């Protein structure tokens, strides 16, 4: 934590303001998150930021190397679980770090896990704006590691990747019973920012080799792109689903 900003934040913080903040989050999308939202953001010093970026760049260098798929072709022993026609590397990637101290007492990231799967991208952007709105954070503080990026360019980058040149009406975010998922608020943020349909896997209609969903008017809408949030391990366990 950066002492200056931690001190300012703590002095201005109150339980009443925190409850007001939570109410604002809940009312924005008419949804109360089942997980706890932190009383404070992190204030990351430059040293930790540079070390995090260095670690991510190093790991990315391995994952994006030309021979990575060959090196990991035995990682999935069950051939039925291998996805055909996949890209050379994942589009979405998260790295979770624990923060420890080095020999000098400075913060040092330690990798916990890597996830080649979408995370709460839109909720992260939303909640950072809410912290700024309710807790009057300094303009010196940023929510993005890339200094050239802001909320607008961040959302546009995600739009480019997820929607591309397609009509958003033909793009769906696919999940298993999305309204029951812990991260449902991220799905609401996604639909709001991109204008795409949040769809349960059981609502997909298959006709020959084409996929559709039924809109509010009973019209079958073609699905052209899928932003997949279905976790296959969970899907295999859900034998109750009618697909």
C-alpha positions in Angstrom: 0.0 0.0 0.0 1.1 3.6 -0.6 1.1 5.3 2.8 -0.1 8.7 1.6 -3.2 7.4 -0.1 -3.9 4.8 2.6 -3.8 7.5 5.2 -6.1 9.8 3.2 -8.5 7.0 2.4 -8.8 5.8 6.0 -9.3 9.3 7.4 -12.2 9.9 4.9 -13.8 6.4 5.3 -16.8 5.7 7.4 -19.2 2.8 7.8 -22.1 5.0 6.6 -20.2 6.0 3.4 -19.3 2.3 2.8 -23.0 1.3 3.1 -23.9 4.2 0.8 -21.3 2.8 -1.7 -22.7 -0.7 -1.5 -26.2 0.6 -2.0 -25.1 2.5 -5.1 -23.5 -0.7 -6.5 -26.6 -2.7 -5.8 -29.0 -0.1 -7.3 -27.0 0.3 -10.6 -27.9 -3.1 -11.8 -30.7 -4.0 -9.3 -28.6 -6.9 -8.0 -27.0 -7.6 -4.7 -23.7 -9.4 -5.0 -23.5 -12.6 -2.9 -19.8 -12.0 -2.4 -18.3 -9.3 -0.1 -17.1 -6.1 -1.7 -13.9 -4.8 -0.1 -14.1 -1.6 2.0 -11.1 -0.3 0.2 -9.2 -0.7 -3.1 -5.5 -1.5 -3.1 -3.0 1.3 -3.6 -0.1 -0.5 -5.4 3.4 1.2 -5.3 5.5 1.4 -8.5 7.9 -1.3 -7.4 5.1 -3.9 -7.0 3.5 -2.7 -10.2 6.8 -3.2 -12.2 7.4 -6.6 -10.6 3.8 -7.7 -11.5 4.2 -6.6 -15.1 7.6 -8.3 -15.3 6.2 -11.6 -14.0 3.2 -11.4 -16.4 5.5 -10.6 -19.4 7.7 -13.5 -18.5 4.8 -16.0 -18.3 3.2 -14.6 -21.4 6.5 -15.2 -23.3 6.2 -18.9 -22.5 2.5 -19.2 -23.2 2.7 -17.4 -26.5 5.8 -19.2 -27.8 5.4 -21.1 -31.1 6.1 -24.5 -29.5 3.9 -24.1 -26.5 1.1 -26.4 -27.7 3.7 -29.1 -28.6 5.2 -28.8 -25.1 1.8 -29.2 -23.5 0.1 -31.7 -25.8 0.1 -34.3 -23.0 -1.6 -32.0 -20.5 -5.0 -33.2 -21.4 -4.8 -37.0 -21.5 -8.5 -37.5 -22.5 -8.7 -36.9 -26.3 -12.4 -36.3 -26.1 -11.8 -33.1 -24.1 -9.5 -31.5 -26.7 -11.2 -28.6 -28.5 -10.9 -28.8 -32.3 -9.8 -25.9 -34.4 -8.6 -23.9 -31.4 -6.4 -20.8 -31.7 -2.6 -21.0 -31.1 -3.1 -19.5 -27.6 -5.9 -18.3 -25.4 -7.5 -15.0 -26.0 -8.3 -14.4 -22.3 -5.7 -14.9 -19.6 -5.6 -14.2 -15.9 -2.7 -14.6 -13.5 -3.4 -14.7 -9.7 -0.6 -13.6 -7.5 0.0 -13.7 -3.7 2.0 -10.8 -2.3 5.0 -11.7 -0.2 8.1 -9.8 1.0 11.6 -10.1 -0.4 14.8 -10.1 1.7 14.7 -6.3 1.9 11.1 -6.2 3.0 9.7 -5.0 -0.3 6.6 -6.5 -1.9 7.2 -9.5 -4.2 4.5 -11.2 -6.2 4.3 -15.0 -6.2 2.3 -16.8 -8.8 -0.7 -18.8 -7.5 -2.4 -19.9 -10.7 -3.0 -19.1 -14.3 -6.5 -19.1 -15.9 -6.9 -19.1 -19.7 -10.6 -18.2 -19.3 -12.6 -14.9 -19.0 -12.9 -13.3 -15.6 -14.9 -10.4 -14.2 -13.6 -7.9 -16.7 -16.6 -5.6 -16.8 -17.3 -5.7 -13.0 -13.7 -4.7 -12.4 -14.1 -1.6 -14.5 -17.5 -0.8 -13.0 -16.4 -1.2 -9.3 -13.3 1.0 -9.9 -15.5 3.8 -11.1 -17.8 3.3 -8.1 -14.8 3.6 -5.7 -13.9 6.9 -7.3 -17.4 8.2 -7.2 -18.1 7.5 -3.6 -14.7 7.8 -2.0 -13.3 10.8 -3.9 -10.0 9.1 -4.9 -7.1 11.3 -6.2 -6.8 11.8 -9.9 -3.2 10.7 -9.6 -4.5 7.1 -9.0 -5.3 4.9 -12.0 -7.1 1.6 -12.4 -5.2 0.4 -15.4 -1.6 -0.9 -15.7 -1.4 0.6 -19.2 -1.0 4.4 -18.8 -2.6 5.0 -22.2 -5.8 3.2 -21.3 -8.9 4.5 -19.6 -12.4 3.1 -19.0 -13.5 4.0 -22.6 -10.6 2.4 -24.4 -10.7 -0.6 -22.1 -14.3 -1.4 -22.9 -13.7 -0.7 -26.6 -10.8 -3.3 -26.6 -13.1 -5.8 -25.0 -15.8 -5.0 -27.5 -13.3 -5.5 -30.4 -12.4 -9.0 -29.0 -15.8 -10.2 -28.0 -18.2 -8.6 -30.5 -15.8 -7.8 -33.3 -17.6 -6.6 -36.5 -20.7 -8.6 -35.7 -24.1 -7.2 -34.8 -24.3 -7.4 -31.0 -27.8 -9.0 -31.3 -26.1 -12.0 -32.8 -23.5 -12.3 -30.0 -24.2 -14.2 -26.7 -22.5 -14.5 -23.4 -23.0 -18.2 -22.7 -23.2 -19.6 -19.1 -25.0 -22.3 -17.1 -27.9 -20.7 -15.3 -26.2 -17.3 -15.3 -28.6 -15.7 -12.8 -27.5 -18.2 -10.2 -23.8 -17.6 -10.7 -21.8 -15.7 -8.0 -20.4 -13.4 -10.6 -23.8 -12.6 -12.2 -23.2 -8.8 -11.6 -20.3 -9.1 -14.1 -22.7 -10.6 -16.7 -25.1 -7.6 -16.2 -22.2 -5.2 -16.7 -21.2 -7.1 -19.8 -24.7 -6.9 -21.3 -24.9 -3.3 -20.4 -21.6 -2.3 -22.0 -21.7 -4.5 -25.1 -25.4 -4.9 -25.7 -25.1 -8.6 -26.0 -27.5 -11.4 -24.8 -26.6 -13.2 -21.5 -27.8 -16.8 -22.3 -28.1 -20.0 -20.4 -26.7 -23.0 -22.3 -30.0 -24.7 -22.1 -31.7 -21.9 -24.1 -29.5 -22.5 -27.2 -31.6 -23.8 -30.1 -29.7 -26.0 -32.6 -31.1 -26.5 -36.1 -28.8 -28.4 -38.4 -25.5 -26.7 -38.0 -27.0 -23.3 -37.0 -27.5 -22.0 -33.5 -30.3 -19.6 -32.3 -31.8 -18.1 -29.2 -35.4 -16.9 -28.7 -35.8 -13.2 -27.9 -38.5 -11.5 -25.9 -40.8 -11.5 -28.9 -40.5 -15.2 -29.6 -38.2 -14.6 -32.6 -35.4 -17.0 -33.3 -32.2 -14.9 -33.5 -29.1 -16.4 -35.1 -26.0 -16.8 -32.9 -22.9 -15.8 -34.8 -20.3 -15.4 -32.0 -20.1 -16.8 -28.5 -18.4 -15.3 -25.5 -18.0 -18.5 -23.6 -18.3 -18.5 -19.8 -19.2 -22.1 -19.4 -16.7 -24.0 -17.3 -16.5 -27.5 -18.7 -15.8 -29.2 -15.4 -19.1 -27.8 -14.1 -20.9 -28.8 -17.2 -19.8 -32.4 -17.0 -21.3 -32.6 -13.4 -24.6 -31.1 -14.4 -26.4 -34.2 -15.7 -29.7 -32.5 -14.9 -29.4 -30.0 -17.8 -31.5 -30.5 -20.9 -29.3 -29.5 -23.7 
